Amino acid sequence: MTAIALVPTAYAATAIPAPVLTFIGKISTEILNPIIAIMFSLALVYFIYGVAAYIWNPDNEEARATGRKSMLWGIVGMFIMVSVFGIMRFLISSVGADPGLMDYV
């Protein structure tokens, strides 16, 4: 007679413990949100610098090209920061934390 060994089934936890959600919330509000806001601000300043360089140098084609590049990279930087903000909101809501953690940015 052969014996069949049955492996017990493992079940995942249904809820994330409150201390983990609190930890995620603290990381989000104290570290990530300010970094995102600062990086967005830097990209905005870089974009404004590009606009100023483009407008104030109508005769200098090299300075206008530099201004165009600065505007482009400023827009790219702002897009990336908005995307990071959206990804963070998605991750926070995915783990069950309060989505209001991202509201102040």
SEKE-963833 format. One record per atom (N, C-alpha, C): atom name; residue number from 1; x negated, y negated, z negated. Coordinates in steps of 0.05 Angstrom, whole numbers, padded with zeros to 5 digits. Last residue first. Layout:
# residues N
@atomo->CA	num->NUM	X->X	Y->Y	Z->Z
...
//
This chain:
# residues 105
@atomo->N	num->105	X->-00015	Y->-01347	Z->00023
@atomo->CA	num->105	X->-00034	Y->-01355	Z->00043
@atomo->C	num->105	X->-00020	Y->-01368	Z->00066
@atomo->N	num->104	X->00024	Y->-01329	Z->-00011
@atomo->CA	num->104	X->00014	Y->-01355	Z->-00016
@atomo->C	num->104	X->-00006	Y->-01364	Z->00005
@atomo->N	num->103	X->00042	Y->-01276	Z->00000
@atomo->CA	num->103	X->00059	Y->-01299	Z->00007
@atomo->C	num->103	X->00044	Y->-01326	Z->00005
@atomo->N	num->102	X->00022	Y->-01226	Z->-00012
@atomo->CA	num->102	X->00009	Y->-01241	Z->00010
@atomo->C	num->102	X->00023	Y->-01267	Z->00016
@atomo->N	num->101	X->00053	Y->-01205	Z->-00050
@atomo->CA	num->101	X->00025	Y->-01210	Z->-00057
@atomo->C	num->101	X->00011	Y->-01227	Z->-00036
@atomo->N	num->100	X->00102	Y->-01190	Z->-00033
@atomo->CA	num->100	X->00099	Y->-01218	Z->-00041
@atomo->C	num->100	X->00071	Y->-01224	Z->-00049
@atomo->N	num->99	X->00104	Y->-01136	Z->-00027
@atomo->CA	num->99	X->00095	Y->-01151	Z->-00004
@atomo->C	num->99	X->00092	Y->-01181	Z->-00011
@atomo->N	num->98	X->00081	Y->-01095	Z->-00079
@atomo->CA	num->98	X->00099	Y->-01117	Z->-00073
@atomo->C	num->98	X->00089	Y->-01133	Z->-00049
@atomo->N	num->97	X->00065	Y->-01029	Z->-00055
@atomo->CA	num->97	X->00061	Y->-01052	Z->-00072
@atomo->C	num->97	X->00080	Y->-01074	Z->-00063
@atomo->N	num->96	X->00068	Y->-00985	Z->-00022
@atomo->CA	num->96	X->00090	Y->-00989	Z->-00041
@atomo->C	num->96	X->00086	Y->-01013	Z->-00060
@atomo->N	num->95	X->00033	Y->-00977	Z->00018
@atomo->CA	num->95	X->00027	Y->-00963	Z->-00007
@atomo->C	num->95	X->00048	Y->-00968	Z->-00028
@atomo->N	num->94	X->00056	Y->-01010	Z->00057
@atomo->CA	num->94	X->00054	Y->-00981	Z->00061
@atomo->C	num->94	X->00049	Y->-00966	Z->00035
@atomo->N	num->93	X->00048	Y->-01062	Z->00040
@atomo->CA	num->93	X->00076	Y->-01052	Z->00039
@atomo->C	num->93	X->00076	Y->-01021	Z->00044
@atomo->N	num->92	X->-00007	Y->-01064	Z->00047
@atomo->CA	num->92	X->00004	Y->-01068	Z->00021
@atomo->C	num->92	X->00033	Y->-01057	Z->00019
@atomo->N	num->91	X->-00012	Y->-01057	Z->00103
@atomo->CA	num->91	X->-00023	Y->-01037	Z->00084
@atomo->C	num->91	X->-00011	Y->-01040	Z->00056
@atomo->N	num->90	X->00016	Y->-01102	Z->00122
@atomo->CA	num->90	X->00025	Y->-01076	Z->00129
@atomo->C	num->90	X->00014	Y->-01055	Z->00109
@atomo->N	num->89	X->-00017	Y->-01143	Z->00101
@atomo->CA	num->89	X->00012	Y->-01142	Z->00094
@atomo->C	num->89	X->00023	Y->-01114	Z->00099
@atomo->N	num->88	X->-00064	Y->-01131	Z->00129
@atomo->CA	num->88	X->-00063	Y->-01130	Z->00099
@atomo->C	num->88	X->-00034	Y->-01128	Z->00090
@atomo->N	num->87	X->-00048	Y->-01142	Z->00181
@atomo->CA	num->87	X->-00056	Y->-01114	Z->00174
@atomo->C	num->87	X->-00055	Y->-01111	Z->00144
@atomo->N	num->86	X->-00038	Y->-01197	Z->00177
@atomo->CA	num->86	X->-00016	Y->-01178	Z->00184
@atomo->C	num->86	X->-00023	Y->-01150	Z->00176
@atomo->N	num->85	X->-00090	Y->-01215	Z->00166
@atomo->CA	num->85	X->-00068	Y->-01221	Z->00147
@atomo->C	num->85	X->-00045	Y->-01202	Z->00152
@atomo->N	num->84	X->-00115	Y->-01199	Z->00213
@atomo->CA	num->84	X->-00124	Y->-01188	Z->00187
@atomo->C	num->84	X->-00102	Y->-01192	Z->00166
@atomo->N	num->83	X->-00089	Y->-01234	Z->00249
@atomo->CA	num->83	X->-00086	Y->-01205	Z->00251
@atomo->C	num->83	X->-00094	Y->-01191	Z->00225
@atomo->N	num->82	X->-00107	Y->-01283	Z->00231
@atomo->CA	num->82	X->-00078	Y->-01277	Z->00229
@atomo->C	num->82	X->-00073	Y->-01247	Z->00232
@atomo->N	num->81	X->-00162	Y->-01275	Z->00243
@atomo->CA	num->81	X->-00153	Y->-01279	Z->00215
@atomo->C	num->81	X->-00123	Y->-01274	Z->00212
@atomo->N	num->80	X->-00160	Y->-01270	Z->00300
@atomo->CA	num->80	X->-00170	Y->-01248	Z->00283
@atomo->C	num->80	X->-00160	Y->-01251	Z->00254
@atomo->N	num->79	X->-00141	Y->-01321	Z->00313
@atomo->CA	num->79	X->-00125	Y->-01298	Z->00320
@atomo->C	num->79	X->-00134	Y->-01274	Z->00303
@atomo->N	num->78	X->-00184	Y->-01353	Z->00296
@atomo->CA	num->78	X->-00158	Y->-01356	Z->00283
@atomo->C	num->78	X->-00140	Y->-01332	Z->00289
@atomo->N	num->77	X->-00224	Y->-01333	Z->00332
@atomo->CA	num->77	X->-00227	Y->-01330	Z->00303
@atomo->C	num->77	X->-00201	Y->-01333	Z->00288
@atomo->N	num->76	X->-00202	Y->-01350	Z->00381
@atomo->CA	num->76	X->-00207	Y->-01321	Z->00376
@atomo->C	num->76	X->-00209	Y->-01316	Z->00346
@atomo->N	num->75	X->-00204	Y->-01405	Z->00373
@atomo->CA	num->75	X->-00178	Y->-01392	Z->00377
@atomo->C	num->75	X->-00181	Y->-01362	Z->00371
@atomo->N	num->74	X->-00260	Y->-01412	Z->00370
@atomo->CA	num->74	X->-00243	Y->-01420	Z->00348
@atomo->C	num->74	X->-00215	Y->-01407	Z->00349
@atomo->N	num->73	X->-00275	Y->-01395	Z->00420
@atomo->CA	num->73	X->-00283	Y->-01378	Z->00397
@atomo->C	num->73	X->-00268	Y->-01386	Z->00372
@atomo->N	num->72	X->-00252	Y->-01437	Z->00451
@atomo->CA	num->72	X->-00245	Y->-01409	Z->00456
@atomo->C	num->72	X->-00251	Y->-01392	Z->00431
@atomo->N	num->71	X->-00278	Y->-01482	Z->00430
@atomo->CA	num->71	X->-00249	Y->-01480	Z->00428
@atomo->C	num->71	X->-00240	Y->-01451	Z->00431
@atomo->N	num->70	X->-00331	Y->-01470	Z->00444
@atomo->CA	num->70	X->-00324	Y->-01473	Z->00416
@atomo->C	num->70	X->-00293	Y->-01471	Z->00412
@atomo->N	num->69	X->-00327	Y->-01471	Z->00500
@atomo->CA	num->69	X->-00334	Y->-01446	Z->00486
@atomo->C	num->69	X->-00327	Y->-01447	Z->00456
@atomo->N	num->68	X->-00314	Y->-01525	Z->00507
@atomo->CA	num->68	X->-00295	Y->-01504	Z->00516
@atomo->C	num->68	X->-00301	Y->-01478	Z->00502
@atomo->N	num->67	X->-00361	Y->-01549	Z->00487
@atomo->CA	num->67	X->-00335	Y->-01554	Z->00474
@atomo->C	num->67	X->-00315	Y->-01533	Z->00481
@atomo->N	num->66	X->-00398	Y->-01531	Z->00525
@atomo->CA	num->66	X->-00401	Y->-01523	Z->00497
@atomo->C	num->66	X->-00375	Y->-01527	Z->00481
@atomo->N	num->65	X->-00377	Y->-01558	Z->00569
@atomo->CA	num->65	X->-00378	Y->-01529	Z->00569
@atomo->C	num->65	X->-00381	Y->-01518	Z->00540
@atomo->N	num->64	X->-00387	Y->-01611	Z->00552
@atomo->CA	num->64	X->-00359	Y->-01602	Z->00556
@atomo->C	num->64	X->-00357	Y->-01571	Z->00556
@atomo->N	num->63	X->-00442	Y->-01611	Z->00552
@atomo->CA	num->63	X->-00428	Y->-01614	Z->00527
@atomo->C	num->63	X->-00399	Y->-01606	Z->00529
@atomo->N	num->62	X->-00450	Y->-01605	Z->00608
@atomo->CA	num->62	X->-00461	Y->-01585	Z->00589
@atomo->C	num->62	X->-00447	Y->-01587	Z->00562
@atomo->N	num->61	X->-00428	Y->-01651	Z->00630
@atomo->CA	num->61	X->-00415	Y->-01625	Z->00635
@atomo->C	num->61	X->-00425	Y->-01603	Z->00616
@atomo->N	num->60	X->-00414	Y->-01712	Z->00609
@atomo->CA	num->60	X->-00434	Y->-01691	Z->00605
@atomo->C	num->60	X->-00422	Y->-01663	Z->00608
@atomo->N	num->59	X->-00371	Y->-01745	Z->00614
@atomo->CA	num->59	X->-00390	Y->-01745	Z->00636
@atomo->C	num->59	X->-00411	Y->-01722	Z->00633
@atomo->N	num->58	X->-00339	Y->-01740	Z->00568
@atomo->CA	num->58	X->-00327	Y->-01735	Z->00594
@atomo->C	num->58	X->-00347	Y->-01733	Z->00617
@atomo->N	num->57	X->-00343	Y->-01726	Z->00509
@atomo->CA	num->57	X->-00365	Y->-01724	Z->00529
@atomo->C	num->57	X->-00353	Y->-01719	Z->00557
@atomo->N	num->56	X->-00300	Y->-01725	Z->00475
@atomo->CA	num->56	X->-00319	Y->-01747	Z->00473
@atomo->C	num->56	X->-00342	Y->-01746	Z->00493
@atomo->N	num->55	X->-00272	Y->-01677	Z->00488
@atomo->CA	num->55	X->-00260	Y->-01703	Z->00494
@atomo->C	num->55	X->-00281	Y->-01725	Z->00494
@atomo->N	num->54	X->-00307	Y->-01635	Z->00472
@atomo->CA	num->54	X->-00297	Y->-01636	Z->00499
@atomo->C	num->54	X->-00286	Y->-01664	Z->00506
@atomo->N	num->53	X->-00317	Y->-01646	Z->00419
@atomo->CA	num->53	X->-00339	Y->-01646	Z->00437
@atomo->C	num->53	X->-00330	Y->-01647	Z->00466
@atomo->N	num->52	X->-00264	Y->-01641	Z->00399
@atomo->CA	num->52	X->-00278	Y->-01666	Z->00398
@atomo->C	num->52	X->-00301	Y->-01668	Z->00417
@atomo->N	num->51	X->-00255	Y->-01586	Z->00409
@atomo->CA	num->51	X->-00238	Y->-01606	Z->00422
@atomo->C	num->51	X->-00252	Y->-01633	Z->00422
@atomo->N	num->50	X->-00296	Y->-01564	Z->00376
@atomo->CA	num->50	X->-00296	Y->-01560	Z->00405
@atomo->C	num->50	X->-00279	Y->-01580	Z->00420
@atomo->N	num->49	X->-00277	Y->-01580	Z->00326
@atomo->CA	num->49	X->-00303	Y->-01589	Z->00335
@atomo->C	num->49	X->-00305	Y->-01586	Z->00366
@atomo->N	num->48	X->-00230	Y->-01550	Z->00325
@atomo->CA	num->48	X->-00228	Y->-01579	Z->00325
@atomo->C	num->48	X->-00255	Y->-01592	Z->00335
@atomo->N	num->47	X->-00254	Y->-01499	Z->00321
@atomo->CA	num->47	X->-00237	Y->-01506	Z->00344
@atomo->C	num->47	X->-00235	Y->-01536	Z->00347
@atomo->N	num->46	X->-00279	Y->-01503	Z->00272
@atomo->CA	num->46	X->-00295	Y->-01498	Z->00296
@atomo->C	num->46	X->-00279	Y->-01505	Z->00321
@atomo->N	num->45	X->-00234	Y->-01509	Z->00239
@atomo->CA	num->45	X->-00254	Y->-01531	Z->00241
@atomo->C	num->45	X->-00271	Y->-01528	Z->00266
@atomo->N	num->44	X->-00211	Y->-01458	Z->00247
@atomo->CA	num->44	X->-00197	Y->-01483	Z->00255
@atomo->C	num->44	X->-00216	Y->-01506	Z->00258
@atomo->N	num->43	X->-00250	Y->-01426	Z->00225
@atomo->CA	num->43	X->-00244	Y->-01423	Z->00254
@atomo->C	num->43	X->-00229	Y->-01447	Z->00264
@atomo->N	num->42	X->-00247	Y->-01443	Z->00172
@atomo->CA	num->42	X->-00272	Y->-01446	Z->00187
@atomo->C	num->42	X->-00267	Y->-01444	Z->00217
@atomo->N	num->41	X->-00195	Y->-01426	Z->00159
@atomo->CA	num->41	X->-00202	Y->-01455	Z->00158
@atomo->C	num->41	X->-00227	Y->-01460	Z->00174
@atomo->N	num->40	X->-00201	Y->-01371	Z->00163
@atomo->CA	num->40	X->-00182	Y->-01385	Z->00181
@atomo->C	num->40	X->-00189	Y->-01414	Z->00182
@atomo->N	num->39	X->-00237	Y->-01364	Z->00120
@atomo->CA	num->39	X->-00245	Y->-01357	Z->00147
@atomo->C	num->39	X->-00227	Y->-01370	Z->00168
@atomo->N	num->38	X->-00204	Y->-01380	Z->00077
@atomo->CA	num->38	X->-00229	Y->-01394	Z->00083
@atomo->C	num->38	X->-00238	Y->-01389	Z->00112
@atomo->N	num->37	X->-00162	Y->-01341	Z->00080
@atomo->CA	num->37	X->-00156	Y->-01370	Z->00083
@atomo->C	num->37	X->-00181	Y->-01386	Z->00090
@atomo->N	num->36	X->-00191	Y->-01294	Z->00072
@atomo->CA	num->36	X->-00176	Y->-01297	Z->00097
@atomo->C	num->36	X->-00171	Y->-01327	Z->00101
@atomo->N	num->35	X->-00209	Y->-01304	Z->00020
@atomo->CA	num->35	X->-00229	Y->-01300	Z->00041
@atomo->C	num->35	X->-00215	Y->-01304	Z->00068
@atomo->N	num->34	X->-00161	Y->-01306	Z->-00010
@atomo->CA	num->34	X->-00178	Y->-01330	Z->-00007
@atomo->C	num->34	X->-00199	Y->-01327	Z->00015
@atomo->N	num->33	X->-00142	Y->-01252	Z->-00001
@atomo->CA	num->33	X->-00127	Y->-01275	Z->00009
@atomo->C	num->33	X->-00145	Y->-01300	Z->00010
@atomo->N	num->32	X->-00183	Y->-01219	Z->-00025
@atomo->CA	num->32	X->-00178	Y->-01219	Z->00004
@atomo->C	num->32	X->-00163	Y->-01243	Z->00014
@atomo->N	num->31	X->-00185	Y->-01233	Z->-00082
@atomo->CA	num->31	X->-00209	Y->-01231	Z->-00065
@atomo->C	num->31	X->-00201	Y->-01235	Z->-00035
@atomo->N	num->30	X->-00136	Y->-01239	Z->-00109
@atomo->CA	num->30	X->-00160	Y->-01252	Z->-00120
@atomo->C	num->30	X->-00184	Y->-01252	Z->-00100
@atomo->N	num->29	X->-00097	Y->-01210	Z->-00081
@atomo->CA	num->29	X->-00092	Y->-01238	Z->-00089
@atomo->C	num->29	X->-00118	Y->-01253	Z->-00097
@atomo->N	num->28	X->-00120	Y->-01159	Z->-00071
@atomo->CA	num->28	X->-00108	Y->-01175	Z->-00050
@atomo->C	num->28	X->-00107	Y->-01204	Z->-00057
@atomo->N	num->27	X->-00137	Y->-01142	Z->-00121
@atomo->CA	num->27	X->-00157	Y->-01144	Z->-00099
@atomo->C	num->27	X->-00146	Y->-01163	Z->-00077
@atomo->N	num->26	X->-00088	Y->-01141	Z->-00147
@atomo->CA	num->26	X->-00109	Y->-01160	Z->-00156
@atomo->C	num->26	X->-00130	Y->-01163	Z->-00134
@atomo->N	num->25	X->-00061	Y->-01101	Z->-00118
@atomo->CA	num->25	X->-00050	Y->-01128	Z->-00119
@atomo->C	num->25	X->-00071	Y->-01148	Z->-00127
@atomo->N	num->24	X->-00092	Y->-01057	Z->-00131
@atomo->CA	num->24	X->-00090	Y->-01066	Z->-00103
@atomo->C	num->24	X->-00080	Y->-01094	Z->-00101
@atomo->N	num->23	X->-00081	Y->-01055	Z->-00186
@atomo->CA	num->23	X->-00108	Y->-01059	Z->-00176
@atomo->C	num->23	X->-00108	Y->-01069	Z->-00147
@atomo->N	num->22	X->-00026	Y->-01045	Z->-00185
@atomo->CA	num->22	X->-00036	Y->-01069	Z->-00198
@atomo->C	num->22	X->-00064	Y->-01075	Z->-00188
@atomo->N	num->21	X->-00026	Y->-00994	Z->-00161
@atomo->CA	num->21	X->-00013	Y->-01017	Z->-00148
@atomo->C	num->21	X->-00022	Y->-01043	Z->-00159
@atomo->N	num->20	X->-00053	Y->-00967	Z->-00202
@atomo->CA	num->20	X->-00065	Y->-00968	Z->-00175
@atomo->C	num->20	X->-00053	Y->-00991	Z->-00160
@atomo->N	num->19	X->-00018	Y->-00970	Z->-00245
@atomo->CA	num->19	X->-00044	Y->-00983	Z->-00247
@atomo->C	num->19	X->-00058	Y->-00985	Z->-00220
@atomo->N	num->18	X->00028	Y->-00940	Z->-00225
@atomo->CA	num->18	X->00029	Y->-00969	Z->-00229
@atomo->C	num->18	X->00002	Y->-00982	Z->-00231
@atomo->N	num->17	X->00016	Y->-00889	Z->-00176
@atomo->CA	num->17	X->00017	Y->-00899	Z->-00203
@atomo->C	num->17	X->00015	Y->-00929	Z->-00205
@atomo->N	num->16	X->00061	Y->-00877	Z->-00123
@atomo->CA	num->16	X->00034	Y->-00885	Z->-00130
@atomo->C	num->16	X->00035	Y->-00897	Z->-00158
@atomo->N	num->15	X->00102	Y->-00819	Z->-00119
@atomo->CA	num->15	X->00099	Y->-00848	Z->-00123
@atomo->C	num->15	X->00070	Y->-00854	Z->-00131
@atomo->N	num->14	X->00098	Y->-00766	Z->-00108
@atomo->CA	num->14	X->00119	Y->-00781	Z->-00094
@atomo->C	num->14	X->00116	Y->-00811	Z->-00098
@atomo->N	num->13	X->00041	Y->-00727	Z->-00091
@atomo->CA	num->13	X->00056	Y->-00743	Z->-00110
@atomo->C	num->13	X->00076	Y->-00761	Z->-00095
@atomo->N	num->12	X->00049	Y->-00666	Z->-00054
@atomo->CA	num->12	X->00037	Y->-00693	Z->-00058
@atomo->C	num->12	X->00054	Y->-00708	Z->-00078
@atomo->N	num->11	X->00038	Y->-00598	Z->-00071
@atomo->CA	num->11	X->00057	Y->-00620	Z->-00065
@atomo->C	num->11	X->00044	Y->-00647	Z->-00071
@atomo->N	num->10	X->00016	Y->-00536	Z->-00048
@atomo->CA	num->10	X->00009	Y->-00561	Z->-00062
@atomo->C	num->10	X->00029	Y->-00583	Z->-00053
@atomo->N	num->9	X->00036	Y->-00470	Z->-00059
@atomo->CA	num->9	X->00038	Y->-00494	Z->-00042
@atomo->C	num->9	X->00032	Y->-00519	Z->-00059
@atomo->N	num->8	X->-00006	Y->-00414	Z->-00071
@atomo->CA	num->8	X->00014	Y->-00433	Z->-00080
@atomo->C	num->8	X->00013	Y->-00459	Z->-00063
@atomo->N	num->7	X->-00012	Y->-00360	Z->-00028
@atomo->CA	num->7	X->-00025	Y->-00384	Z->-00038
@atomo->C	num->7	X->-00004	Y->-00403	Z->-00047
@atomo->N	num->6	X->-00003	Y->-00292	Z->-00039
@atomo->CA	num->6	X->00009	Y->-00317	Z->-00031
@atomo->C	num->6	X->-00005	Y->-00341	Z->-00045
@atomo->N	num->5	X->-00027	Y->-00233	Z->-00016
@atomo->CA	num->5	X->-00032	Y->-00255	Z->-00035
@atomo->C	num->5	X->-00020	Y->-00280	Z->-00024
@atomo->N	num->4	X->00000	Y->-00170	Z->-00013
@atomo->CA	num->4	X->-00001	Y->-00196	Z->00001
@atomo->C	num->4	X->-00006	Y->-00217	Z->-00021
@atomo->N	num->3	X->-00028	Y->-00106	Z->-00012
@atomo->CA	num->3	X->-00018	Y->-00128	Z->-00028
@atomo->C	num->3	X->-00021	Y->-00154	Z->-00013
@atomo->N	num->2	X->-00011	Y->-00045	Z->00016
@atomo->CA	num->2	X->-00026	Y->-00069	Z->00017
@atomo->C	num->2	X->-00012	Y->-00091	Z->00002
@atomo->N	num->1	X->-00016	Y->00023	Z->00000
@atomo->CA	num->1	X->00000	Y->00000	Z->00000
@atomo->C	num->1	X->-00018	Y->-00025	Z->00000
//
